[in-house]
Amino acid sequence: MAGDPTLPDRLRENPDAAAPDERSRAILGFALKVTREARGCTPEDIERLRRVGLTDEEIFDVAETAAMFNFTNRLTSALGMVPNRDFDRMGR
């Protein structure tokens, strides 16, 4: 979507350095926190997202997307599933 096929890999390596702006860094930081320590998410985390311009609906979308990716990744890992060859070639 960003038109940069290397962006996902760069974000995975170092989200703070690769994110193009403060809004993106806030979104990625929150998604990482949801992934690594969801119970540690605080009202201050939500306020940071609001300060960079996210609406409550967008904040919900970020949390839901991170949670769903975590769920599906854990489910497929637990079952030993691997992506098919077509998926591996998509967009990269």
ROTORTOR-796964 format. One record per residue: x, y, z of N, C-alpha, C in turn; residue number from 1. Coordinates in Angstrom, 3 decimals, decimal comma. Layout:
<pts>
      n_u      n_v      n_w     ca_u     ca_v     ca_w      c_u      c_v      c_w seq
        X        Y        Z        X        Y        Z        X        Y        Z NUM
...
</pts>
This chain:
<pts>
      n_u      n_v      n_w     ca_u     ca_v     ca_w      c_u      c_v      c_w seq
    0,813   -1,192    0,000    0,000    0,000    0,000    0,857    1,258    0,000   1
    2,018    1,178    0,636    2,891    2,347    0,702    3,710    2,509   -0,572   2
    3,695    1,506   -1,431    4,482    1,570   -2,654    5,947    1,260   -2,455   3
    6,297    0,773   -1,288    7,687    0,447   -0,975    7,754   -1,013   -0,544   4
    8,177   -1,906   -1,436    8,182   -3,329   -1,099    9,161   -3,712    0,007   5
   10,112   -2,829    0,336   11,063   -3,145    1,407   10,583   -2,672    2,774   6
    9,529   -1,844    2,805    9,077   -1,266    4,072    8,709   -2,312    5,121   7
    7,945   -3,361    4,788    7,619   -4,345    5,834    8,857   -4,946    6,499   8
    9,864   -5,270    5,699   11,081   -5,854    6,281   11,831   -4,842    7,139   9
   11,901   -3,592    6,675   12,580   -2,562    7,466   11,826   -2,268    8,761  10
   10,510   -2,270    8,703    9,715   -2,064    9,918    9,921   -3,199   10,905  11
   10,025   -4,409   10,385   10,240   -5,562   11,252   11,602   -5,471   11,942  12
   12,588   -4,970   11,221   13,931   -4,870   11,784   14,050   -3,757   12,811  13
   13,507   -2,579   12,502   13,636   -1,433   13,400   12,475   -0,467   13,150  14
   11,328   -0,705   13,806   10,145    0,111   13,541   10,359    1,598   13,796  15
   11,107    1,959   14,806   11,310    3,380   15,103   12,075    4,091   13,988  16
   13,059    3,420   13,436   13,865    4,043   12,388   13,138    4,038   11,044  17
   12,356    3,012   10,783   11,723    2,870    9,472   10,397    3,614    9,348  18
    9,721    3,845   10,464    8,424    4,522   10,406    8,613    5,935    9,870  19
    7,778    6,328    8,909    7,995    7,614    8,246    7,632    8,851    9,069  20
    6,847    8,707   10,134    6,429    9,883   10,891    5,999    9,481   12,308  21
    5,720   10,496   13,124    5,367   10,255   14,536    4,087    9,436   14,670  22
    3,115    9,685   13,824    1,860    8,919   13,852    2,140    7,429   13,632  23
    2,934    7,130   12,617    3,273    5,732   12,330    4,049    5,101   13,480  24
    4,981    5,865   14,057    5,755    5,341   15,204    4,836    5,047   16,385  25
    3,857    5,917   16,631    2,919    5,695   17,741    2,071    4,452   17,494  26
    1,586    4,300   16,272    0,777    3,122   15,930    1,594    1,851   16,094  27
    2,797    1,854   15,550    3,645    0,656   15,637    4,037    0,357   17,082  28
    4,339    1,400   17,844    4,684    1,188   19,251    3,537    0,573   20,029  29
    2,329    1,044   19,759    1,164    0,490   20,445    0,919   -0,947   20,006  30
    1,037   -1,216   18,711    0,852   -2,592   18,220    1,882   -3,535   18,841  31
    3,121   -3,063   18,967    4,145   -3,886   19,620    3,812   -4,124   21,087  32
    3,300   -3,109   21,752    2,945   -3,269   23,161    1,786   -4,255   23,314  33
    0,799   -4,173   22,430   -0,301   -5,141   22,442    0,256   -6,556   22,259  34
    1,250   -6,686   21,412    1,847   -7,994   21,128    2,686   -8,511   22,293  35
    3,503   -7,651   22,851    4,467   -8,094   23,859    3,956   -8,052   25,287  36
    3,092   -7,098   25,608    2,641   -6,947   26,994    1,277   -6,257   27,045  37
    0,276   -6,912   26,468   -1,060   -6,304   26,348   -1,601   -5,823   27,691  38
   -1,324   -6,558   28,742   -1,808   -6,138   30,066   -1,170   -4,847   30,543  39
   -0,061   -4,491   29,927    0,634   -3,271   30,306    0,131   -2,024   29,583  40
   -0,820   -2,191   28,663   -1,369   -1,029   27,960   -2,127   -0,150   28,950  41
   -1,911    1,148   28,828   -2,450    2,089   29,805   -3,254    3,189   29,118  42
   -4,003    3,944   29,893   -4,685    5,114   29,321   -3,703    6,091   28,667  43
   -2,474    6,146   29,164   -1,475    7,030   28,569   -1,127    6,581   27,148  44
   -1,128    5,267   26,914   -0,882    4,762   25,561   -1,981    5,225   24,612  45
   -3,204    5,182   25,075   -4,347    5,627   24,267   -4,245    7,132   24,008  46
   -3,871    7,881   25,025   -3,739    9,331   24,864   -2,647    9,691   23,862  47
   -1,558    8,948   23,868   -0,493    9,213   22,879   -1,047    9,046   21,470  48
   -1,851    8,009   21,252   -2,441    7,797   19,932   -3,400    8,924   19,565  49
   -4,156    9,382   20,542   -5,062   10,515   20,273   -4,271   11,773   19,931  50
   -3,142   11,985   20,622   -2,333   13,182   20,372   -1,759   13,218   18,959  51
   -1,522   12,042   18,372   -0,999   12,022   17,001   -2,133   11,945   15,977  52
   -3,375   12,083   16,461   -4,488   12,241   15,548   -5,404   11,061   15,330  53
   -5,204    9,967   16,055   -6,087    8,816   15,876   -7,407    9,032   16,599  54
   -8,471    8,576   15,966   -9,778    8,588   16,610   -9,902    7,332   17,464  55
  -10,906    7,287   18,310  -11,118    6,095   19,121  -11,365    4,867   18,241  56
  -12,067    5,061   17,129  -12,311    3,939   16,213  -11,002    3,439   15,603  57
  -10,120    4,359   15,235   -8,830    3,965   14,678   -7,963    3,261   15,720  58
   -8,028    3,724   16,959   -7,280    3,076   18,041   -7,783    1,648   18,231  59
   -9,094    1,482   18,204   -9,672    0,136   18,296   -9,167   -0,720   17,136  60
   -9,138   -0,158   15,925   -8,678   -0,911   14,759   -7,225   -1,363   14,923  61
   -6,377   -0,493   15,457   -4,975   -0,861   15,674   -4,886   -2,024   16,665  62
   -5,592   -1,902   17,787   -5,566   -2,968   18,802   -6,135   -4,269   18,242  63
   -7,250   -4,168   17,532   -7,880   -5,369   16,974   -6,988   -6,035   15,929  64
   -6,377   -5,240   15,068   -5,501   -5,807   14,038   -4,308   -6,514   14,664  65
   -3,673   -5,871   15,634   -2,526   -6,502   16,310   -2,966   -7,784   17,005  66
   -4,091   -7,730   17,695   -4,579   -8,912   18,411   -4,904  -10,050   17,457  67
   -5,532   -9,734   16,338   -5,891  -10,784   15,373   -4,658  -11,394   14,718  68
   -3,668  -10,559   14,373   -2,432  -11,109   13,824   -1,761  -12,022   14,843  69
   -1,740  -11,597   16,096   -1,140  -12,432   17,133   -1,884  -13,754   17,261  70
   -3,203  -13,690   17,256   -4,016  -14,899   17,362   -3,729  -15,857   16,211  71
   -3,819  -15,351   14,979   -3,643  -16,251   13,838   -2,215  -16,777   13,746  72
   -1,235  -15,951   14,069    0,148  -16,437   14,046    0,381  -17,523   15,088  73
   -0,158  -17,350   16,270    0,009  -18,366   17,306   -0,734  -19,646   16,944  74
   -1,917  -19,514   16,378   -2,698  -20,685   15,984   -1,974  -21,474   14,905  75
   -1,501  -20,790   13,868   -0,819  -21,514   12,797    0,513  -22,089   13,275  76
    1,196  -21,382   14,143    2,454  -21,919   14,697    2,192  -23,160   15,539  77
    1,153  -23,104   16,364    0,831  -24,246   17,223    0,474  -25,482   16,412  78
   -0,120  -25,277   15,246   -0,526  -26,398   14,403    0,517  -26,774   13,365  79
    1,633  -26,065   13,358    2,722  -26,379   12,435    2,429  -25,998   10,994  80
    1,511  -25,077   10,788    1,170  -24,659    9,428    2,230  -23,706    8,895  81
    2,468  -23,749    7,583    3,407  -22,839    6,936    2,694  -22,175    5,757  82
    3,082  -20,947    5,417    2,452  -20,266    4,277    2,703  -21,024    2,976  83
    1,748  -20,948    2,084    1,964  -21,576    0,778    2,883  -20,708   -0,070  84
    3,403  -21,279   -1,168    4,375  -20,573   -2,001    3,802  -19,281   -2,578  85
    2,521  -19,303   -2,967    1,903  -18,089   -3,539    1,904  -16,958   -2,527  86
    1,602  -17,253   -1,262    1,589  -16,228   -0,222    2,980  -15,634   -0,048  87
    3,993  -16,482   -0,060    5,369  -16,011    0,114    5,794  -15,052   -0,992  88
    5,228  -15,190   -2,192    5,603  -14,337   -3,316    4,784  -13,062   -3,411  89
    3,747  -12,915   -2,598    2,869  -11,757   -2,705    3,556  -10,473   -2,252  90
    3,624   -9,505   -3,139    4,083   -8,170   -2,775    5,540   -8,034   -2,421  91
    6,308   -9,049   -2,652    7,730   -8,964   -2,292    8,596   -9,396   -3,440  92
</pts>
